[in-house]
Amino acid sequence: MSAPFGLREVREAYSRAGRWLHYTPVLTSRCLDQLAGRQLFFKAENLQKTGSFKARGACNAVFIEKEKNPASPGVVTHSTGNHGQAVAYAAKCAGLPCSVVVPRDTPKVKCSAIEEYGAELVFCEPSPKSRKETCAEIASKTGRTIIHPYDDYRVMTGQGTIALELLMEVPDLDAILVPISGGGMTSGIAITAREMQPACRVFPVEPAGKFLEKSLRSRERLWPNPPQFLDTIADAIRTQQVGDLTFPILCEFAQHKVFTVTDQQMVEGMRLTFERMKMVVEAASGAAVYAALHQLEEVTPSPQKVGVILCGGNVDLDLLPWATQVGLK
């Protein structure tokens, strides 16, 4: 397939949304390089506005909505937290009303942040089906535009700005590790990297139980229906199925080798990042760190200069997993 957007659109997203976003740093650690046996370059999206990479796609999508419809009645989305915060922030910046649908078990720190940005918070049952139905009902009643967490080219294009910044700073990367949920960030990064540095391979990193690699290799959606959430400590990447729009992009532009990380391994990567880099990251970021340290020998040729996306840092400090040891798989 040809890409539904390209580097030109990613640059346009960067110009459109850049004033509302941070240019996040690329960090290095000699200690972690030694542990990994290669050079690692950590893109610190945990320091992004709203505490995660999601602000990039949300700002691009929301400001496109305002450009096309200055009298827009607002936006609505569904999220496990980070995308909800991002859309609430973007809507506040754009001066648009916003509603965010979240599962009832969404971490309190993420719910509080959504409300602090001025959005209406609506709770639903903890299932993908309930999220989508509740969001669609609000959109129907209010006329607000749905900003999907990942199955939206405007959102994917915004997430592509991560790779734009990373490869401008470290142009000779030969791999990028990306924690994956619905696939919007991985799709945006993979398309952008293909244009900027064709030799750079983009590898998804998944929680146990997602089984993405089997679907990518067969180029068929092999997941059971209805869609479900995974039982994982990483609430930011618990969606089992990738999107209908993201799946063909991943098949074409991402590597079909997927690194699978358990809860305990995520916590190991998360804790190491806290201790050695002094960075507050959530479990999904820990997944990419663990894969960078322990799983890259599974691919040939083994990459030597690797980008690692620290996708977010919205973690409840009263419930750090190594302090509580609750729910680790």
SVG drawing of the C-alpha trace seen along z (x, -y; Angstrom):
<svg xmlns="http://www.w3.org/2000/svg" viewBox="-29 -30 58 46">
<polyline fill="none" stroke="black" stroke-width="0.4" points="0.0,0.0 1.0,-3.6 1.2,-5.7 -2.0,-7.7 0.2,-10.6 3.9,-11.4 6.7,-13.6 5.1,-16.7 2.0,-16.2 4.1,-15.4 6.0,-18.7 2.7,-20.5 1.4,-18.9 4.7,-20.1 4.1,-23.7 0.4,-23.6 0.7,-22.1 4.3,-22.9 3.6,-26.1 1.4,-24.0 4.0,-21.3 7.4,-20.7 10.4,-19.7 11.3,-16.7 14.9,-15.9 16.8,-12.8 18.6,-11.4 21.5,-8.9 22.9,-6.8 26.3,-5.2 25.1,-2.7 22.2,-1.5 24.3,-1.5 26.7,0.9 23.8,3.1 22.4,3.2 25.6,3.6 24.7,0.9 23.9,-2.9 20.4,-3.8 18.7,-7.2 15.7,-7.8 13.0,-10.1 11.5,-11.6 7.8,-11.9 7.1,-11.5 8.2,-15.2 5.7,-16.2 2.7,-18.4 0.1,-16.3 2.8,-13.8 2.7,-11.7 3.2,-11.6 -0.5,-11.8 -0.5,-15.6 1.1,-15.6 -1.7,-13.8 -4.4,-15.4 -3.2,-19.0 -2.9,-18.3 -6.4,-16.8 -8.1,-19.4 -6.6,-22.3 -7.5,-20.8 -11.0,-20.6 -11.0,-24.3 -9.4,-25.3 -12.2,-23.5 -15.0,-24.5 -14.4,-27.7 -17.9,-27.4 -17.3,-23.7 -19.5,-22.6 -16.4,-20.8 -14.8,-17.4 -15.3,-14.1 -13.0,-11.1 -12.6,-7.9 -9.4,-6.9 -7.8,-4.9 -6.3,-8.2 -3.4,-9.6 -5.3,-10.4 -8.1,-11.8 -5.8,-14.2 -4.2,-15.2 -7.5,-16.0 -8.7,-17.9 -5.5,-20.0 -5.7,-20.5 -9.4,-21.6 -8.5,-24.0 -5.8,-25.5 -8.2,-25.7 -11.0,-27.1 -13.4,-24.2 -15.7,-22.3 -14.6,-18.7 -16.0,-15.5 -13.8,-12.5 -15.1,-8.9 -12.9,-6.8 -13.3,-3.3 -14.3,-3.2 -11.0,-1.7 -8.9,-4.5 -6.1,-5.6 -7.2,-8.6 -4.2,-10.7 -5.3,-10.6 -9.0,-11.3 -8.0,-14.3 -5.8,-15.7 -8.6,-15.5 -10.9,-17.5 -8.2,-20.0 -8.0,-20.8 -11.7,-21.7 -13.1,-18.7 -16.3,-16.9 -15.4,-13.4 -17.8,-10.5 -17.3,-7.0 -18.1,-3.8 -17.7,-0.1 -14.1,1.1 -14.5,2.6 -13.6,1.2 -17.3,1.7 -18.6,-0.4 -16.0,-3.2 -16.9,-3.5 -20.7,-3.3 -20.7,-6.0 -18.5,-8.2 -20.7,-7.9 -23.8,-8.6 -22.3,-11.9 -21.2,-12.9 -24.8,-12.2 -26.4,-14.3 -24.0,-17.2 -22.7,-17.3 -19.1,-17.2 -16.4,-15.7 -14.9,-12.4 -11.1,-12.4 -10.2,-8.7 -7.2,-7.7 -5.4,-6.0 -7.6,-5.2 -7.4,-8.8 -4.9,-9.9 -4.7,-13.4 -3.7,-11.8 -1.1,-9.4 0.4,-12.4 0.8,-14.3 2.5,-11.3 4.9,-11.1 6.5,-14.3 8.2,-12.2 10.3,-10.5 10.8,-13.9 12.4,-15.3 14.3,-12.1 15.8,-11.6 16.7,-15.2 18.7,-14.9 20.1,-11.3 19.8,-10.8 21.7,-7.5 19.5,-5.4 19.1,-1.9 16.1,-1.0 13.3,-2.5 11.4,-0.7 7.8,-1.8 5.3,-0.6 2.1,0.3 -1.6,0.2 -3.9,-0.8 -0.9,-1.6 -1.3,-5.3 2.2,-6.2 3.9,-3.2 2.2,-4.0 3.2,-7.7 6.7,-6.9 7.1,-4.1 5.9,-6.2 8.0,-9.2 11.1,-7.0 10.7,-5.3 11.0,-8.7 13.7,-10.2 15.9,-7.1 14.8,-4.1 17.3,-1.8 15.8,-2.5 13.6,0.4 10.6,-0.3 9.8,2.4 6.6,2.6 6.8,3.5 3.6,5.2 2.3,6.5 1.8,10.3 -1.4,11.5 -1.6,9.0 -0.3,11.5 0.4,8.8 3.3,10.5 1.1,13.4 -1.4,11.0 1.4,8.9 3.1,11.9 -0.1,13.3 -1.4,9.8 -4.7,10.8 -6.6,9.7 -6.5,12.9 -7.7,11.5 -10.9,12.9 -13.9,10.6 -15.4,8.6 -12.3,6.4 -11.0,6.6 -8.6,5.1 -5.6,7.0 -4.9,7.8 -1.7,5.8 -0.2,3.3 0.4,1.0 -3.0,-0.7 -1.7,-2.9 -1.2,0.2 -3.9,2.6 -5.9,2.5 -5.5,6.0 -6.4,5.2 -4.7,2.4 -7.0,0.2 -8.6,0.8 -6.6,-2.1 -3.4,-1.4 -3.2,2.3 -2.4,2.1 0.1,-0.7 1.8,1.5 1.9,4.4 3.6,2.3 5.9,-0.1 6.7,1.5 8.8,4.6 6.8,7.8 9.0,8.9 7.3,7.8 8.9,7.8 6.6,9.1 7.1,8.0 5.5,9.3 4.3,7.1 7.3,8.1 9.7,7.2 7.9,3.8 8.4,3.0 12.0,3.9 12.5,1.5 10.4,-1.1 12.4,-0.9 15.7,-0.9 14.7,-4.2 13.7,-5.7 17.0,-4.6 19.6,-5.2 18.1,-8.0 16.1,-9.7 13.0,-9.8 9.4,-9.2 8.0,-6.9 4.9,-4.6 4.9,-0.9 4.4,-1.2 7.7,-3.1 9.3,-0.4 8.3,2.1 10.4,0.4 13.3,0.0 13.3,3.7 13.1,4.7 16.1,2.4 18.1,4.0 17.3,7.7 15.6,8.6 17.4,7.0 19.7,10.0 16.6,11.7 16.8,9.8 19.4,9.9 21.3,7.8 21.3,6.6 20.8,2.8 23.6,0.8 22.0,-2.7 18.5,-2.4 15.8,-5.0 13.6,-4.1 10.3,-5.9 9.6,-6.8 5.9,-7.2 4.6,-8.6 5.1,-9.4 1.6,-9.5 2.0,-7.2 0.4,-7.3 3.4,-7.7 1.4,-6.3 1.0,-3.0 4.5,-2.3 4.5,1.3 7.7,2.3 6.3,0.9 3.0,2.6 3.7,5.7 0.0,5.7 -1.2,7.3 2.1,8.3 1.9,11.0"/>
</svg>
